[in-house]
Amino acid sequence: MPFRTVLKIWVGLLLPLWGWAQPEKAGLEIAGKLGLCDPLTSRSGEVYESAPCANCNIEYIPLIGSSQNPDLLFIEINSASHCGSGGCSGQIYARRGPSYQQILGLFGYFERSVPQPGNQPADLVYLHVDSGSRDYDGDGMEDRASIWIQYRWNSSTEQYLPHDILRIKVNERSIPLAAKRTALLREWTRNNRWSF
């Protein structure tokens, strides 16, 4: 096989990996700048004094601006320092002058981002666990439920607010949402137990 062909194959294989490594590297750098890396951060529980976030799973989404220097960003670090039995804390930071300020946190399981048209920040989809605050299925008993909420950026309040309830499951069974959706969205927009 000619050398040029071999080179093209290798470049074709390496470019996707290079594209994946760039956001990962930017996420590590941002986590370090924000002071989110500490000795308890590693998945394995080992102490990584020189690079404590290097052994973590990091979800990093530049919401407005470039990957290395965003004006608005989402970051979630899956580590002993940032996670508990009900999920992990994902934070939204906004640039304030030369530094960043946390403007919102969400606790649960980050699932995905949903791109929005124009220059709007992406929606964030979270799975939250309700350990038994209400009767979702109408059987007269409070239910442990899995709740998928889609959050959308509100530029006037500078917050991610519940935009839609995608699904609620109780005992692995989906609950019909038609009658509950509006009231639950209103309640969770006013007082969202999964945001901080």
C-alpha positions in Angstrom: 0.0 0.0 0.0 1.5 3.4 -0.9 2.7 5.6 1.9 0.2 8.4 1.0 -2.7 6.0 1.3 -1.5 4.8 4.7 -1.0 8.4 5.9 -4.5 9.3 4.8 -5.9 6.4 6.7 -4.0 7.3 9.9 -5.0 10.9 9.6 -8.6 9.9 9.1 -8.5 7.7 12.2 -6.7 10.3 14.4 -8.7 13.4 13.5 -11.9 12.3 15.3 -9.8 11.5 18.4 -8.1 14.9 18.1 -11.5 16.6 17.9 -12.6 14.6 21.0 -9.5 15.5 22.9 -9.8 19.3 22.4 -13.1 19.7 24.4 -11.8 17.3 27.0 -8.6 19.3 27.4 -10.6 22.6 27.5 -12.9 21.1 30.2 -9.9 20.1 32.3 -8.4 23.6 32.0 -11.7 25.3 32.9 -12.3 22.9 35.9 -8.8 23.9 37.1 -9.4 27.6 36.7 -12.7 27.3 38.6 -11.1 25.5 41.4 -13.3 22.5 41.0 -10.4 20.0 41.1 -9.3 18.8 44.5 -7.6 15.6 45.9 -11.0 13.9 46.3 -11.9 14.4 42.7 -10.6 11.2 41.2 -13.0 8.4 40.3 -10.7 5.8 41.9 -10.3 7.7 45.2 -6.6 8.1 44.7 -5.0 11.5 45.3 -3.7 13.2 42.2 -1.9 16.3 43.6 -0.5 17.5 40.4 -3.6 17.0 38.2 -6.6 15.9 40.4 -9.1 16.2 37.6 -7.1 14.2 35.1 -8.8 10.9 36.1 -12.4 12.3 36.1 -15.3 12.2 33.7 -16.1 15.8 32.9 -19.1 17.0 31.0 -18.2 20.5 29.6 -20.3 22.5 27.3 -19.3 26.1 26.3 -22.8 27.6 26.0 -21.8 31.0 24.7 -18.3 31.7 23.3 -15.3 29.6 22.4 -14.4 26.3 24.1 -11.3 27.8 25.7 -12.8 31.2 26.7 -16.6 31.0 27.0 -18.9 33.7 28.3 -21.3 31.1 29.6 -20.5 27.5 30.3 -21.9 24.3 31.9 -19.6 21.9 33.7 -20.2 18.7 35.6 -17.5 16.6 37.2 -18.2 13.0 38.0 -16.2 12.5 41.2 -16.5 11.8 44.9 -16.4 15.5 45.6 -19.2 16.4 43.3 -21.6 13.4 43.3 -23.8 11.6 45.8 -26.6 9.0 45.8 -29.0 11.3 43.8 -26.6 12.4 41.1 -23.9 14.9 40.5 -23.8 18.7 40.7 -23.6 20.5 37.4 -22.9 24.2 37.4 -23.5 27.0 35.0 -20.9 29.8 35.2 -21.0 33.2 33.5 -18.1 35.5 32.8 -18.0 38.5 35.2 -15.0 40.6 34.1 -11.8 38.6 34.1 -13.3 35.7 36.2 -16.3 33.4 36.3 -19.2 33.4 38.7 -21.5 30.4 39.3 -25.0 31.5 38.5 -26.9 28.2 38.9 -26.3 24.6 39.8 -28.4 21.5 39.0 -28.3 18.3 40.9 -29.1 15.0 39.2 -27.9 13.1 36.2 -27.0 15.2 33.2 -28.2 13.4 30.1 -27.6 15.6 27.1 -27.7 19.1 25.6 -30.2 20.1 22.9 -28.9 22.7 20.5 -31.1 25.8 20.0 -31.3 28.0 16.9 -29.2 31.1 16.5 -26.9 32.2 19.3 -29.1 30.7 22.0 -27.4 28.5 24.6 -28.3 24.8 24.3 -31.0 23.3 26.5 -29.9 20.9 29.2 -31.7 17.7 29.9 -31.5 16.3 33.4 -32.8 13.2 35.1 -33.8 13.9 38.7 -34.8 11.5 41.4 -37.8 12.4 43.6 -37.5 10.2 46.7 -41.2 10.4 47.5 -42.6 13.9 47.7 -45.9 13.3 45.9 -48.3 10.8 44.4 -47.5 10.8 40.7 -49.5 7.7 39.7 -52.7 8.4 41.6 -52.6 5.3 43.9 -52.9 7.4 47.1 -49.2 6.9 48.1 -46.2 9.1 47.6 -43.9 7.7 44.9 -40.2 7.5 44.3 -39.9 8.8 40.7 -37.4 9.4 37.9 -38.1 12.8 36.3 -36.6 14.0 33.1 -36.7 17.8 32.8 -35.5 20.0 29.9 -34.0 23.3 31.1 -33.9 26.4 28.8 -31.8 29.5 29.2 -33.8 32.6 30.1 -31.8 35.7 29.2 -33.8 38.1 31.2 -33.3 36.2 34.5 -30.0 34.7 33.5 -31.0 31.3 34.6 -31.8 27.9 33.3 -35.5 27.3 34.0 -37.6 24.2 33.5 -39.0 24.3 30.0 -40.6 20.9 29.6 -41.1 17.7 31.5 -40.0 15.0 29.1 -41.0 11.9 31.1 -41.8 10.7 34.6 -41.4 7.1 35.6 -42.6 5.3 38.7 -41.6 1.7 39.2 -40.2 1.7 35.7 -43.6 2.6 34.3 -44.2 5.9 32.5 -46.8 8.2 33.9 -49.1 10.1 31.6 -48.2 13.8 31.8 -51.0 15.6 30.0 -52.9 16.6 33.2 -49.9 17.3 35.4 -47.3 19.0 33.1 -48.4 22.6 33.4 -48.9 22.6 37.2 -45.6 20.8 37.7 -43.7 23.1 35.4 -45.1 26.1 37.2 -44.2 24.6 40.6 -40.7 23.6 39.7 -40.0 26.9 38.0 -40.9 28.7 41.3 -39.2 26.3 43.6 -37.0 23.7 42.0 -35.6 21.4 44.6 -32.9 20.2 42.2 -31.3 23.6 41.6 -29.0 25.6 43.8 
